[in-house]
Amino acid sequence: HNLEKARETGMDGFFVDHSNEAKLLEVALEDFLKYWERGHDVAMSGESEYNFSDVEYLKSKNIVDDESMNQDVWSRLKEEVATLSPSDGALRVVDVGAGLLNMFKKVVGEDGLLSKNISKIHYYAYESNKELLTECKANLERLGMLADPTDECLFRGMAPDGSTELIFHLKPMDFAEDSIDEHIDVLIGCCFADLFDPDILAQALHRFLNTGQVRRDRSPTLLYFPITFAGTTCFYPASPFECPAIPSDTFSFRAYSASLTNRLGHNLDPLKIIDAIRGYGGELIEKGPSNWNIEASKHSYLWNTMLHFFQSSAVPELLGKWNASGWMNRSKTNRADIFVSNVDLLLRLDAGRITVVEEDNYQVRNEGNYEVDEIEFVSPRNVRKKAIALSIDGGDFNLGPNQIEVESVCSLISSGTELKIFNGLFDNAALDVNIKGMDDAEMAYPLAYGYSSVGKVVRCGDNVPAELIGKLVFSFSPHSSRLILDRECAHIVPDGISAEDAMFFPSVETALSLVHDANVRIGEKVAIYGQGLIGLLVTSILSLSNIGSGDVGTITVFDMLKDRLACASMMGASAALLPTQAEQAGPFDVSIEISGNGRALQSAIDFTSSGGRIILGSWYGNKDITLKLGIDFHRSHKTIITSQVSEIPAALTGLWNKERRFNLTWELLRIILPSRLISKTVTLDEAQVAYESLDRGDEIAVSFKY
């Protein structure tokens, strides 16, 4: 009886007794050890038994790594290396956690880091797993590298270009236990940086690079961390909660993430790595997504290995309340693709200093010329950067007594209204009747638009206190490198909130307005259609009070795109599903539609319970949609509520005003940290490409940097 109960929770075992129907203790232990060594799992596709092997795992992982690495980040690394001119012509590269030397092959390959300034590469490969050394040496031989007769860990050869000498140092140890008495130009760690506490990692890197002949005047080291886990794993398509007590895939993978952090000490937030490196004098150069897409048929061994990891990490977290065995069996049967969110990071670290103190030097300019860059929507699907030359002497940029000048730091593209303007899907109307400066401007081409700008005050009018200079402020302003604002239109960013988080202020306020209109009660089942930026923020806010488990209080989200569903899991969704699964997962007490897709609105109407509420947050512009509102809807007593952020809803005006909602929005920015949703950062010169990629759904959040 106990054995059967254990199996229901995902545990396996052997019945030990002296009867003929059982096993002796010694035999049971021997069988158990054999069972454990082969990795617990047998593939469900009729293939041979799955046996875990470090070598086979890394071989299969390297294939997916190569498919996933972000080409923009790699190209930027190549550009940075091409600017180096070492006096001895030697590029020195350290690879920490080198595995089977996949990164070495990439570095010296045709699309590698070879340049005209480099005649020699010293490559130091650290790998503490001794079981990999034989395969590493075999890989070096395949690349034409010859072992030094006096040192079995030293190899020499030539790069494929025939002119670059390669000297390879195989280091069978942890990099933190060693030091190199040479300047390191590039340090690489593939699938590495997320395995440690960020502060410990930054400290170890700084110590490692700060040993030997360190000089203050030497160049910094480039840190390249491809395939850094960003915290989210999901099946595509995912499965919802099912009886008896089988958790949704989204819920189960949250348990998996909790196990990685709580039991193994992994870090699942790449922003913490960036912040930790900055604390030691580093800076971020480039980052971009490098998500894994593991197909059961195409990447069979890696797919089975991932299931092995899920069983060893997620299942223990689910035991007690959930049918963990049922979840694993369903996963093996469905054989859905496994989507893993990763990012590639490129940073620069000066090992000769620990902290960087940046002093803002604001000079009040009373004469001369300015050139201001701004975005202009010219016509449908045509946007450009427009440079405007302004003369202070001529009065172009004079300040009124109650005005300030702001030098922009960053701004966020609205994935709703701005895309409608980009595509020409709007009617002529005021830009926004409740935002000063937009209330008397008409929505018509050519048009400067945007409403999520953050910058620093550099000049103040006579009636504005001078101590405002240097302060970080937010404004509902178009994308522009420099702004003249009425003081009352600039909102001082509270201490502790970064510029990158502050530019999400309108988006978070919009999401908060939707949540207020939805008025979700504890225990109600909520569906959110659309996991673009606003949808993800609604998910995050609702999850702050979520007690969801199965049929009570769940937040089920729907979208078509894998990266959005993965982000929804990170932001707190109970289940992240395809729209075709709405009937299976419903019905819902409250449905929130923010996809801008009429079919999603129809689904929200169809799969909301009688007496339930449908919150319509999408703006469809001038696009017509068709809905089926037949007898079932007529008798259902469902309520459809439109939601728009510009005004406080009439039902809430007795308790809420704009100031109170603004204050709560700032606090939510602290909690949610929405800058982690930025998938691309560009300059104004790249505006056309940025809007096109956002419109295609390639990006979740795109920001401009100035």
C-alpha positions in Angstrom: 0.0 0.0 0.0 2.8 2.5 0.9 4.6 1.7 -2.3 1.6 2.5 -4.4 1.0 5.8 -2.5 4.7 6.7 -3.2 4.3 6.0 -6.9 1.3 8.3 -7.0 3.5 11.2 -5.9 6.3 10.5 -8.4 8.6 8.2 -6.4 9.6 4.7 -7.3 10.8 2.0 -5.1 11.2 -1.7 -4.4 9.3 -3.9 -1.9 11.9 -5.4 0.4 11.0 -8.6 2.3 12.0 -12.2 2.6 8.9 -13.6 0.8 9.0 -14.9 -2.7 7.1 -11.9 -4.0 9.7 -9.3 -2.9 13.4 -8.7 -3.0 16.1 -9.1 -0.4 17.5 -5.8 0.8 20.9 -6.4 -0.9 19.3 -7.1 -4.2 16.9 -4.2 -3.9 19.8 -1.8 -3.2 21.8 -3.1 -6.2 18.8 -2.7 -8.5 18.1 0.8 -7.2 21.7 1.9 -7.9 21.5 0.6 -11.4 18.1 2.4 -11.8 19.6 5.6 -10.6 22.7 5.5 -12.8 20.7 5.1 -16.0 18.9 8.4 -15.3 15.4 7.1 -14.2 13.9 7.6 -17.6 13.1 5.5 -20.7 12.2 7.4 -23.8 8.6 7.1 -24.8 9.1 7.0 -28.5 10.2 3.4 -28.8 13.9 4.3 -28.7 16.5 2.5 -26.7 16.8 3.2 -22.9 18.0 6.7 -22.0 21.3 6.7 -20.1 22.7 10.0 -18.9 26.2 10.8 -20.0 28.0 14.1 -19.5 29.7 13.8 -22.9 26.5 12.9 -24.8 24.6 15.7 -23.0 27.2 18.3 -23.9 27.3 17.1 -27.5 23.5 17.4 -27.8 23.5 20.8 -26.0 26.2 22.2 -28.2 24.0 21.7 -31.3 21.2 23.7 -29.7 23.6 26.3 -28.4 24.9 26.9 -32.0 21.4 27.2 -33.2 20.5 29.7 -30.5 23.4 32.1 -30.0 22.5 35.7 -30.7 24.2 36.8 -33.9 24.0 40.5 -33.0 25.9 40.0 -29.7 28.5 37.8 -31.4 29.0 40.4 -34.2 29.5 43.1 -31.5 32.1 40.9 -29.8 33.9 40.6 -33.1 33.8 44.3 -33.6 35.3 44.9 -30.2 38.1 42.4 -30.7 38.9 43.9 -34.1 39.7 47.2 -32.3 42.4 45.5 -30.2 46.0 45.9 -31.2 48.1 43.8 -28.8 51.8 44.7 -28.9 52.9 41.1 -29.4 50.0 40.3 -31.8 48.6 37.8 -29.4 44.9 37.6 -28.4 44.4 35.9 -25.0 41.1 34.2 -24.4 39.9 32.4 -21.3 37.0 29.9 -21.5 35.5 29.1 -18.1 33.4 25.9 -18.0 34.8 25.0 -21.4 32.9 21.6 -21.7 33.8 19.9 -25.0 35.4 23.1 -26.4 32.5 24.2 -28.5 33.4 27.9 -28.0 37.0 27.3 -29.0 35.8 26.0 -32.3 33.6 29.1 -32.7 36.4 31.5 -31.8 38.9 30.1 -34.3 36.4 29.3 -37.0 35.6 31.2 -40.2 33.1 33.5 -38.3 35.4 33.7 -35.3 37.5 36.3 -33.6 40.4 36.3 -36.1 41.5 39.7 -37.4 44.3 41.4 -39.2 45.7 42.6 -35.9 45.9 39.1 -34.4 48.7 36.7 -35.4 48.4 34.4 -32.4 45.7 33.2 -30.0 46.5 31.9 -26.5 43.3 30.0 -25.5 43.0 28.9 -21.8 40.2 26.4 -21.4 39.1 25.7 -17.8 37.0 22.5 -17.2 36.9 20.9 -13.8 34.9 17.8 -14.9 37.8 15.3 -15.4 35.5 12.9 -17.2 35.4 15.3 -20.2 39.2 15.5 -20.7 39.6 12.5 -22.9 36.9 13.8 -25.3 38.4 17.3 -25.1 41.8 16.0 -26.3 40.1 14.0 -29.0 38.3 17.1 -30.2 41.6 19.0 -30.3 43.2 16.3 -32.4 40.2 16.5 -34.8 40.9 20.3 -35.2 44.6 19.5 -36.1 46.0 20.6 -32.8 49.1 18.7 -31.7 50.0 17.9 -28.1 53.2 19.3 -26.8 55.6 16.4 -26.0 56.6 18.0 -22.7 53.1 19.0 -21.5 50.0 16.8 -22.1 47.7 19.9 -21.5 49.4 22.1 -24.0 48.4 21.9 -27.7 49.6 23.9 -30.8 48.2 24.3 -34.3 47.0 26.8 -36.9 43.6 28.4 -37.4 41.6 27.6 -40.6 42.8 30.9 -42.1 46.3 29.4 -42.2 48.0 32.4 -40.7 47.0 32.6 -37.1 49.0 30.5 -34.6 46.9 28.7 -31.9 48.3 27.8 -28.5 45.8 25.9 -26.4 46.1 25.5 -22.7 43.8 22.8 -21.2 43.2 23.6 -17.5 41.5 20.7 -15.7 40.4 22.9 -12.7 38.1 25.6 -11.6 39.2 29.0 -12.9 38.8 30.5 -9.4 41.6 28.3 -8.2 44.1 29.6 -10.8 45.7 32.7 -12.0 47.2 33.8 -15.3 50.2 36.2 -15.3 49.0 37.8 -18.6 46.4 40.3 -19.6 43.2 38.5 -20.7 41.5 40.2 -23.6 38.3 38.0 -23.7 36.7 35.8 -21.0 34.0 33.4 -22.2 31.5 31.5 -20.2 28.8 29.6 -22.2 25.9 28.3 -20.0 27.9 29.5 -17.1 27.1 32.8 -15.5 23.7 31.8 -14.1 25.2 28.9 -12.1 26.4 31.3 -9.3 25.3 34.0 -7.0 26.0 37.2 -9.1 28.0 38.9 -6.5 30.2 35.9 -5.9 30.7 35.5 -9.7 31.7 39.2 -10.1 34.1 38.9 -7.2 35.7 35.8 -8.6 36.1 37.3 -12.0 37.6 40.5 -10.6 40.1 38.5 -8.5 41.0 36.2 -11.4 41.6 39.1 -13.8 43.3 41.2 -11.2 46.2 38.8 -10.5 49.6 38.8 -12.2 51.0 41.9 -13.9 48.0 44.2 -13.7 48.5 47.7 -14.8 46.1 50.6 -14.5 46.7 51.7 -18.1 45.9 48.4 -19.8 42.7 47.7 -21.7 39.7 46.2 -20.0 38.6 42.6 -20.5 35.6 41.7 -22.6 33.2 39.3 -20.9 31.1 37.1 -23.2 28.4 35.0 -21.5 26.3 33.3 -24.2 23.3 31.1 -23.3 22.8 32.6 -19.9 19.6 31.1 -18.4 16.9 33.8 -18.0 14.8 31.8 -15.6 11.9 30.4 -17.7 11.2 26.9 -19.1 8.0 25.9 -20.8 6.5 23.3 -23.0 5.1 24.4 -26.3 2.2 23.7 -26.4 1.7 23.6 -22.7 -1.0 21.7 -20.8 -3.4 23.2 -18.2 -4.4 21.9 -14.8 -6.0 18.5 -14.9 -7.6 16.0 -12.6 -6.5 14.2 -10.5 -4.3 17.0 -9.1 -2.0 17.2 -12.2 -0.5 20.7 -12.2 -0.3 22.9 -15.2 3.1 22.8 -17.0 3.5 26.5 -16.2 3.0 25.8 -12.5 5.4 22.8 -12.6 8.2 24.7 -14.3 7.9 27.4 -11.6 8.6 24.6 -9.2 11.6 23.6 -11.3 12.9 27.2 -11.2 12.4 27.3 -7.4 14.5 24.1 -7.1 17.3 25.6 -9.2 17.5 28.6 -6.9 16.7 27.1 -3.5 18.6 23.8 -3.8 21.3 24.5 -6.3 21.9 28.2 -5.8 21.5 29.2 -9.4 20.6 32.8 -10.4 17.7 33.2 -12.8 17.9 36.9 -13.4 20.5 38.1 -15.9 20.0 41.7 -14.8 21.6 40.8 -11.4 24.7 39.6 -13.2 24.9 42.9 -15.1 24.4 44.9 -11.9 27.1 42.8 -10.1 29.6 43.3 -12.9 28.9 47.1 -12.8 29.7 47.1 -9.1 33.2 46.1 -10.1 33.7 48.8 -12.7 32.1 46.9 -15.6 29.6 48.0 -18.2 27.1 46.3 -20.5 28.0 46.5 -24.2 25.3 44.3 -25.7 22.7 41.7 -24.9 20.2 39.7 -26.8 17.9 36.7 -26.6 19.4 33.2 -27.3 16.4 31.0 -26.4 16.6 27.2 -26.8 13.9 25.4 -28.8 14.3 21.7 -28.1 12.3 19.5 -30.3 11.6 15.9 -29.1 12.2 14.4 -32.6 15.1 16.7 -33.7 17.0 16.9 -30.4 16.0 13.6 -28.9 18.9 13.1 -26.4 18.8 16.6 -25.1 15.0 16.5 -24.8 15.2 13.3 -22.7 18.0 14.9 -20.6 15.9 17.9 -19.9 13.1 15.5 -18.7 15.7 13.9 -16.5 16.5 17.3 -15.0 12.8 18.1 -14.5 12.3 14.8 -12.7 15.2 15.3 -10.3 14.4 19.0 -9.6 10.8 19.8 -10.2 9.2 16.6 -8.9 10.6 17.0 -5.3 9.1 20.5 -5.2 5.6 19.2 -6.3 5.5 16.2 -3.9 2.8 16.3 -1.2 0.1 18.3 -2.9 0.4 17.4 -6.6 0.3 14.3 -8.7 4.0 14.7 -9.8 4.0 11.2 -11.4 1.0 12.2 -13.5 2.7 15.3 -14.6 5.8 13.5 -15.7 3.8 10.8 -17.5 1.8 13.5 -19.4 5.0 15.2 -20.3 6.5 12.1 -21.8 3.4 11.3 -23.7 2.9 14.7 -25.1 6.5 15.2 -26.2 6.0 18.9 -26.6 8.9 21.2 -27.6 10.8 22.5 -24.7 11.4 26.3 -24.8 14.1 27.8 -22.5 14.6 31.5 -22.2 18.3 32.5 -22.4 20.2 35.7 -23.1 23.7 36.4 -24.5 25.6 39.1 -22.5 28.6 41.1 -23.6 30.2 43.2 -21.0 33.5 45.1 -20.4 35.3 44.8 -17.1 38.3 46.9 -16.0 40.1 44.6 -13.5 42.2 47.5 -12.2 39.3 49.2 -10.5 36.5 48.1 -8.3 33.9 50.8 -8.7 33.1 53.4 -11.2 32.0 56.8 -10.0 30.2 58.7 -12.8 30.0 62.5 -12.3 27.4 64.3 -14.2 28.8 67.5 -15.6 25.8 69.7 -16.6 26.7 73.0 -18.1 24.1 75.7 -18.6 24.4 76.8 -22.3 23.2 80.3 -23.0 24.5 80.6 -26.5 25.4 78.4 -29.5 23.4 75.7 -31.3 21.7 72.4 -30.4 20.9 69.5 -32.6 17.9 67.6 -31.4 17.1 64.1 -32.8 13.5 62.9 -32.7 11.2 60.3 -34.2 8.7 61.3 -36.9 6.0 59.1 -38.3 5.9 60.1 -42.0 3.2 57.8 -43.4 1.9 54.3 -42.8 4.9 52.0 -42.0 7.4 54.8 -42.6 9.2 56.2 -39.6 12.5 58.1 -39.5 14.9 60.0 -37.3 14.6 63.7 -37.8 17.4 66.0 -36.8 16.5 69.6 -35.9 19.1 72.3 -35.6 18.1 74.8 -32.9 19.8 78.1 -32.0 19.6 79.4 -28.5 20.7 82.8 -29.8 17.8 82.8 -32.1 15.4 81.9 -29.3 14.6 78.4 -30.6 15.5 76.8 -27.3 14.7 79.5 -24.7 13.1 78.4 -21.5 10.0 80.0 -20.0 10.2 80.8 -16.3 8.3 77.6 -15.4 10.1 75.3 -17.9 12.9 72.8 -17.7 15.3 71.3 -20.3 15.7 67.5 -20.2 18.4 65.5 -21.8 16.9 62.1 -22.6 18.3 58.8 -21.3 15.9 56.3 -22.7 12.3 56.0 -24.0 10.0 53.0 -24.6 8.0 52.2 -27.7 4.3 51.6 -27.0 3.4 48.3 -28.5 -0.2 49.3 -28.7 -0.9 52.9 -29.7 2.4 53.5 -31.4 2.1 50.5 -33.6 -1.4 51.6 -34.6 0.1 54.9 -35.7 3.0 53.1 -37.4 0.5 51.0 -39.4 -1.9 53.9 -40.1 -4.7 52.3 -38.2 -6.2 55.4 -36.5 -8.8 58.0 -37.0 -8.1 61.7 -36.8 -8.5 62.8 -33.2 -6.6 64.5 -30.4 -3.5 62.5 -29.4 -4.6 62.3 -25.8 -7.2 64.6 -24.2 -5.8 64.1 -20.7 -2.1 64.7 -21.3 -1.0 68.3 -21.5 0.7 69.0 -24.8 -1.2 66.2 -26.6 -4.7 67.5 -26.0 -4.5 70.1 -28.7 -2.3 68.1 -31.2 -4.1 66.1 -33.9 -3.3 62.5 -34.7 -2.3 62.9 -38.3 0.9 62.5 -40.4 3.6 63.7 -40.2 3.6 63.1 -36.5 6.0 63.0 -33.6 4.7 60.7 -31.0 5.6 58.7 -27.9 4.7 59.0 -24.2 7.4 57.1 -22.2 10.5 59.2 -21.9 13.0 59.4 -19.1 15.9 61.9 -18.9 17.9 64.2 -16.6 17.2 67.8 -16.0 20.0 70.1 -17.4 18.4 73.6 -17.3 15.8 75.3 -15.3 13.6 78.4 -15.9 13.7 81.3 -13.5 10.8 80.0 -11.4 12.1 76.4 -11.1 14.5 75.5 -8.2 18.0 75.0 -9.5 18.4 71.9 -7.3 16.3 70.1 -9.9 19.3 70.0 -12.2 20.6 66.4 -12.4 17.4 64.8 -11.3 15.9 61.9 -13.2 12.4 62.7 -14.5 9.7 60.9 -16.4 7.4 62.6 -18.9 4.6 61.7 -21.3 6.7 63.0 -24.2 7.6 61.9 -27.8 10.9 60.1 -28.6 13.4 62.9 -28.7 17.0 63.4 -27.5 16.2 66.7 -25.8 12.9 68.1 -24.4 11.6 71.4 -23.2 8.9 70.7 -20.6 6.6 72.7 -18.3 7.8 71.8 -14.8 4.4 70.3 -14.0 4.7 67.8 -16.8 7.9 66.3 -15.4 7.6 63.6 -12.7 10.6 63.1 -10.5 11.6 59.5 -10.5 11.7 58.2 -6.9 15.0 57.1 -5.5 15.8 53.4 -6.1 14.0 53.2 -9.5 16.2 53.1 -12.6 15.6 55.0 -15.8 15.0 51.7 -17.6 12.2 50.8 -15.1 10.8 54.3 -15.0 10.1 54.5 -18.7 7.6 51.7 -18.2 5.4 54.0 -16.1 2.6 54.4 -18.6 2.5 50.7 -19.4 2.3 49.8 -15.7 -0.3 52.4 -15.1 -2.3 51.0 -18.0 -2.0 47.5 -16.6 -3.1 48.7 -13.1 -6.1 50.5 -14.7 -7.2 47.2 -16.3 -6.8 45.3 -13.0 -8.9 47.9 -11.3 -11.6 47.7 -13.9 -11.6 43.9 -13.7 -12.1 44.0 -10.0 -10.9 40.4 -9.5 -12.1 38.8 -6.3 -9.9 36.4 -4.3 -10.4 32.9 -5.7 -11.8 33.9 -9.1 -10.4 32.3 -12.2 -8.9 34.8 -14.6 -8.1 34.5 -18.3 -5.8 37.1 -20.0 -5.9 37.1 -23.8 -2.6 38.5 -25.2 0.8 38.5 -23.5 2.3 41.5 -25.2 3.8 44.1 -22.9 0.6 45.2 -21.3 -0.7 41.7 -20.9 2.5 40.6 -19.2 2.2 43.5 -16.8 -1.4 42.7 -16.0 -0.3 39.1 -15.3 2.4 40.3 -13.0 0.1 42.7 -11.0 -2.6 40.0 -10.6 -0.1 37.5 -9.5 0.9 39.6 -6.5 -2.3 38.4 -4.8 -2.7 35.1 -6.6 -3.5 32.0 -4.5 -4.2 30.0 -7.5 -4.1 26.2 -7.4 -6.1 24.2 -9.9 -9.7 25.3 -9.9 -9.3 28.2 -7.5 -7.8 31.7 -8.2 -5.8 30.8 -11.3 -4.4 33.2 -13.8 -4.5 31.5 -17.3 -2.9 33.4 -20.1 -3.2 32.9 -23.9 -0.8 33.8 -26.7 0.6 32.3 -29.9 4.3 33.2 -29.3 6.7 31.0 -27.4 8.8 33.8 -25.9 5.7 35.6 -24.7 4.3 32.5 -23.0 7.7 31.9 -21.4 7.7 35.5 -20.1 4.2 35.0 -18.8 5.4 32.2 -16.6 8.2 34.4 -15.3 5.6 37.1 -14.5 3.4 34.8 -12.5 0.9 33.1 -14.7 -0.6 29.8 -13.4 -0.9 28.4 -16.9 0.4 29.8 -20.2 -1.4 28.2 -23.1 -2.3 28.5 -26.8 -5.6 30.2 -27.7 -6.9 26.8 -29.0 -6.8 25.5 -25.4 -9.2 28.1 -23.9 -12.2 25.7 -23.9 -10.2 23.0 -22.1 -8.9 25.5 -19.5 -12.1 27.4 -19.0 -14.7 28.6 -18.1 -13.4 31.7 -16.4 -15.0 34.2 -14.0 -13.1 37.2 -15.5 -11.6 37.5 -19.0 -9.3 40.4 -19.9 -8.7 40.9 -23.7 -5.6 42.9 -24.6 -4.5 41.2 -27.8 -6.0 43.5 -30.4 -7.3 40.4 -32.1 -11.1 40.0 -32.6 -10.9 36.2 -32.4 -9.4 36.6 -28.9 -12.4 38.8 -27.9 -14.8 36.2 -29.3 -13.0 33.5 -27.2 -13.1 35.7 -24.1 -16.9 36.0 -24.6 -17.4 32.3 -25.3 -15.4 30.9 -22.4 -16.4 33.3 -19.7 -18.9 31.9 -17.2 -22.5 33.1 -17.2 -22.6 36.2 -15.0 -18.9 36.8 -15.6 -17.0 39.9 -16.7 -15.1 40.6 -20.0 -12.7 43.5 -19.8 -11.9 45.0 -23.2 -8.5 46.7 -23.1 -7.6 46.6 -26.8 -7.8 49.6 -29.0 -8.8 48.3 -32.5 -8.2 51.7 -34.2 -10.3 52.0 -37.4 -10.3 48.2 -37.9 -13.7 46.5 -38.0 -14.3 43.2 -36.2 -17.1 40.7 -36.3 -18.5 39.0 -33.2 -21.0 36.2 -32.8 -23.5 37.3 -30.1 -26.2 34.6 -30.4 -28.8 33.2 -28.0 -26.2 31.8 -25.5 -24.6 35.2 -25.1 -28.0 36.9 -24.9 -29.0 34.7 -22.0 -25.7 34.6 -20.2 -25.8 37.9 -18.3 -22.2 38.5 -19.1 -20.8 42.0 -18.7 -18.4 43.6 -21.2 -16.5 46.5 -19.8 -14.2 48.8 -21.8 -11.1 50.0 -20.1 -8.9 53.0 -20.9 -6.2 54.5 -18.7 -6.7 58.2 -19.4 -9.4 58.8 -16.8 -10.3 57.2 -13.4 -13.5 55.1 -13.9 -16.6 56.8 -12.5 -17.1 54.0 -10.0 -13.7 54.7 -8.5 -13.6 58.5 -8.4 -14.8 58.6 -4.8 -11.7 56.7 -3.6 -9.1 57.1 -6.4 -7.6 60.0 -8.3 -4.6 60.3 -10.7 -2.2 61.2 -7.9 -3.0 58.1 -5.9 -2.8 55.8 -8.9 0.5 57.4 -9.9 1.9 56.7 -6.4 0.9 53.1 -6.6 2.3 52.8 -10.1 5.8 53.9 -8.8 5.6 51.2 -6.1 4.6 48.6 -8.6 7.6 49.6 -10.7 9.8 48.8 -7.7 8.2 45.4 -7.3 7.8 44.2 -10.9 11.1 45.6 -12.3 9.7 45.7 -15.8 13.0 46.5 -17.5 13.7 42.7 -17.5 11.1 42.5 -20.3 13.2 44.7 -22.6 14.2 42.4 -25.5 15.9 45.0 -27.7 17.5 48.4 -27.2 18.3 50.6 -30.3 19.2 54.1 -31.3 16.9 56.5 -33.1 18.8 55.6 -36.3 17.3 52.1 -36.1 13.7 53.2 -35.6 12.3 51.7 -38.8 13.7 48.3 -38.0 12.6 48.6 -34.4 9.0 49.3 -35.3 8.9 46.5 -37.9 10.3 43.9 -35.5 7.9 44.9 -32.8 5.0 44.8 -35.3 6.0 41.3 -36.4 6.0 40.1 -32.7 9.7 39.4 -32.8 10.2 41.6 -29.6 8.3 42.1 -26.4 9.6 45.5 -25.4 11.9 47.8 -27.4 13.5 50.9 -26.0 15.5 53.8 -27.5 18.8 54.8 -25.9 20.2 58.3 -26.3 
